[in-house]
Amino acid sequence: MPKVGMEPVRKKQLIEATLEVMADVGYHGTTISLISKRAGLSSGIISHYFGDKQGLIEATMRHLLEALKITKRIDDPLKRIDFIIENNFSQTQGASSATNTWFNFWALSLHNEGLHRLQCINHKRLERNLAFSYRKLLKPEQVKNAAASTAALIDGYWLRYSMGSVGNGDFTEAVTRCKQYVRDLITQYAK
């Protein structure tokens, strides 16, 4: 029986171990046994807290998605968009353990209903957050397209830079390009 009050600590240990194991061996090589060894916990604790490997993978993705949430009030719409961009290219999202997990997540979400649902939530949340700020900056007929295009640009640059095809994993240029795109949109379509 787990110790009272240890649940959040143990869950965090297991999620971090899952990120590390997936970075090392990919989704298909990831096993309950490897995760529990990496976390220094028994494999039974995974079943207790998450049910199975799938439940732990979903919890791990929710952990990464949680890091993308806007947790502070930002009144200036341009600063809010900048924050969204920077947050998507943060150290948390760009760490090798996170990038490998994201790659696996995207591939698996094509065939897994639970992961597909999380991907849809993530996608809609990103566009909705961008649209919220763009409504204060752009003509109404430009908001939806601006939000969708900015989200696609963030995802595309994240993918290119994470894979090392450009920037060698350094997101600085990607952040600069995304912010410049936003400023160009505002200049072109401002209210």
Backbone torsions as a table, in degrees:
resi	resn	phi	psi	omega
1	MET	NA	128.7	179.7
2	PRO	-64.6	152.6	179.0
3	LYS	-71.0	143.7	178.8
4	VAL	-62.7	134.5	178.1
5	GLY	85.6	-3.7	-177.7
6	MET	-91.2	-9.1	-174.7
7	GLU	-54.2	-50.8	-179.9
8	PRO	-61.6	-37.6	-179.9
9	VAL	-65.8	-47.3	-179.0
10	ARG	-65.3	-42.1	179.0
11	LYS	-60.9	-42.9	178.8
12	LYS	-62.6	-43.5	178.1
13	GLN	-58.7	-43.8	-177.7
14	LEU	-69.7	-37.4	178.0
15	ILE	-67.1	-44.5	178.3
16	GLU	-63.1	-40.3	177.3
17	ALA	-64.5	-38.7	178.2
18	THR	-62.4	-44.7	177.5
19	LEU	-58.5	-44.6	-178.6
20	GLU	-66.5	-45.1	-178.7
21	VAL	-65.6	-43.1	178.9
22	MET	-63.6	-34.4	176.9
23	ALA	-66.1	-35.7	-177.9
24	ASP	-78.8	-43.3	-170.1
25	VAL	-125.0	0.5	-178.9
26	GLY	77.0	173.5	-176.8
27	TYR	-62.6	-49.1	-174.1
28	HIS	-66.7	-26.4	177.1
29	GLY	-86.7	-11.6	-178.6
30	THR	-75.6	126.1	178.5
31	THR	-127.6	160.5	175.7
32	ILE	-56.6	-41.1	-178.4
33	SER	-61.9	-46.8	179.4
34	LEU	-63.4	-41.2	-179.6
35	ILE	-64.3	-47.6	-177.5
36	SER	-64.5	-38.1	176.4
37	LYS	-62.3	-46.4	-179.1
38	ARG	-61.5	-37.9	-179.4
39	ALA	-80.0	-15.2	-177.1
40	GLY	73.0	30.8	-178.2
41	LEU	-128.3	165.0	178.2
42	SER	-74.3	152.6	179.7
43	SER	-68.0	-24.3	178.7
44	GLY	-63.7	-27.3	-179.3
45	ILE	-67.7	-29.5	176.8
46	ILE	-64.8	-46.3	177.7
47	SER	-61.7	-39.5	-179.1
48	HIS	-62.7	-46.2	-174.9
49	TYR	-88.9	-33.3	-171.1
50	PHE	-121.2	-10.4	-179.8
51	GLY	90.3	-56.5	-179.2
52	ASP	-162.6	-175.8	-179.4
53	LYS	-58.0	-42.9	-179.2
54	GLN	-60.2	-42.5	178.2
55	GLY	-63.1	-37.9	178.3
56	LEU	-69.9	-39.5	177.8
57	ILE	-62.8	-45.0	178.7
58	GLU	-62.1	-41.0	177.9
59	ALA	-64.2	-36.9	178.5
60	THR	-65.2	-41.6	178.0
61	MET	-67.4	-40.5	177.3
62	ARG	-61.1	-35.3	176.6
63	HIS	-60.8	-46.6	178.8
64	LEU	-66.7	-38.8	179.1
65	LEU	-67.2	-36.2	179.1
66	GLU	-60.5	-36.2	-179.7
67	ALA	-67.0	-15.8	179.4
68	LEU	-89.4	-8.8	-178.4
69	LYS	-67.0	148.5	174.2
70	ILE	-84.8	115.0	-173.3
71	THR	-106.6	-0.8	178.5
72	LYS	-133.2	155.0	-179.7
73	ARG	-78.0	128.8	177.0
74	ILE	-129.7	106.1	-174.8
75	ASP	-75.9	-36.1	-179.1
76	ASP	-72.7	119.5	-174.9
77	PRO	-62.9	-35.9	178.8
78	LEU	-69.6	-42.2	177.0
79	LYS	-63.6	-33.8	179.0
80	ARG	-67.2	-43.0	176.9
81	ILE	-63.6	-43.1	177.1
82	ASP	-58.3	-41.7	179.0
83	PHE	-62.4	-43.0	179.0
84	ILE	-60.2	-45.9	179.1
85	ILE	-61.2	-51.8	-178.4
86	GLU	-60.0	-39.4	-179.0
87	ASN	-65.3	-36.4	178.4
88	ASN	-70.7	-20.8	178.6
89	PHE	-111.1	22.0	-176.8
90	SER	-70.5	169.0	177.1
91	GLN	-59.1	-37.1	179.9
92	THR	-60.9	-45.6	-177.1
93	GLN	-79.0	-21.4	-177.2
94	GLY	-98.8	-4.4	177.9
95	ALA	-62.8	146.4	-176.3
96	SER	-58.0	-35.1	178.2
97	SER	-65.4	-38.3	179.2
98	ALA	-72.4	-42.9	-177.6
99	THR	-63.4	-42.9	178.9
100	ASN	-62.8	-39.5	178.6
101	THR	-66.7	-41.9	177.5
102	TRP	-61.1	-45.2	179.2
103	PHE	-58.0	-46.3	178.0
104	ASN	-63.2	-42.2	-179.6
105	PHE	-58.8	-48.6	-179.1
106	TRP	-61.6	-43.3	179.2
107	ALA	-64.7	-44.8	-178.0
108	LEU	-70.3	-30.2	-177.4
109	SER	-65.9	-16.5	176.4
110	LEU	-69.5	-24.9	-173.6
111	HIS	-123.3	-3.4	-176.0
112	ASN	-119.9	119.1	-174.4
113	GLU	-60.3	-43.5	-179.2
114	GLY	-64.5	-43.4	178.9
115	LEU	-71.6	-35.1	177.1
116	HIS	-62.2	-41.5	178.3
117	ARG	-61.6	-43.4	177.6
118	LEU	-62.4	-39.9	179.0
119	GLN	-63.8	-42.2	178.1
120	CYS	-62.9	-42.1	177.7
121	ILE	-61.2	-46.0	179.7
122	ASN	-60.0	-47.8	-178.6
123	HIS	-61.5	-48.0	-179.2
124	LYS	-65.1	-39.2	-179.4
125	ARG	-64.3	-42.7	178.9
126	LEU	-60.8	-49.7	179.8
127	GLU	-63.7	-40.9	-179.5
128	ARG	-63.9	-42.2	178.4
129	ASN	-65.0	-40.3	177.3
130	LEU	-66.7	-43.8	-179.8
131	ALA	-61.1	-38.2	178.8
132	PHE	-55.3	-44.6	-180.0
133	SER	-76.4	-40.3	-179.4
134	TYR	-62.2	-30.3	179.2
135	ARG	-58.7	-27.8	-179.4
136	LYS	-86.4	-10.4	-172.8
137	LEU	-117.1	-28.3	-171.1
138	LEU	-118.3	164.3	172.2
139	LYS	-62.9	142.5	-174.9
140	PRO	-52.6	-37.1	-177.5
141	GLU	-72.2	-10.2	-179.4
142	GLN	-99.4	-13.1	-171.3
143	VAL	-61.8	-52.1	-175.2
144	LYS	-61.1	-46.2	-179.6
145	ASN	-65.5	-40.8	179.4
146	ALA	-62.5	-43.6	-179.4
147	ALA	-65.4	-45.2	-179.5
148	ALA	-64.9	-42.4	-179.1
149	SER	-67.6	-40.4	178.9
150	THR	-66.0	-41.6	177.7
151	ALA	-61.8	-43.6	178.9
152	ALA	-64.4	-38.5	178.4
153	LEU	-64.6	-44.1	177.4
154	ILE	-59.4	-50.2	-179.4
155	ASP	-61.3	-43.8	-178.3
156	GLY	-64.8	-46.9	178.0
157	TYR	-65.7	-39.7	178.6
158	TRP	-58.5	-44.6	-179.1
159	LEU	-63.4	-49.4	-179.4
160	ARG	-60.9	-45.8	-176.1
161	TYR	-74.8	-32.1	177.7
162	SER	-68.3	-34.7	-179.3
163	MET	-79.3	-9.6	177.5
164	GLY	81.1	7.3	179.2
165	SER	-68.9	-24.6	170.3
166	VAL	-142.7	149.0	174.0
167	GLY	75.0	-7.4	179.8
168	ASN	47.9	43.4	177.5
169	GLY	81.9	-1.3	177.0
170	ASP	-91.4	117.9	-174.3
171	PHE	-86.4	0.5	-173.6
172	THR	-54.9	-49.7	-179.4
173	GLU	-65.4	-37.3	178.9
174	ALA	-62.5	-44.0	179.0
175	VAL	-61.9	-45.3	179.8
176	THR	-60.4	-45.0	-179.3
177	ARG	-65.3	-41.6	178.4
178	CYS	-64.2	-43.7	178.8
179	LYS	-64.1	-38.5	178.4
180	GLN	-65.3	-39.9	176.9
181	TYR	-58.2	-44.7	179.4
182	VAL	-61.0	-45.3	-179.2
183	ARG	-65.6	-36.8	176.6
184	ASP	-64.3	-40.8	177.0
185	LEU	-61.6	-45.2	-177.9
186	ILE	-63.8	-41.7	177.5
187	THR	-61.1	-40.8	-175.9
188	GLN	-76.9	-38.3	-171.0
189	TYR	-121.8	20.9	-177.4
190	ALA	-59.1	151.2	178.2
191	LYS	-60.9	NA	NA
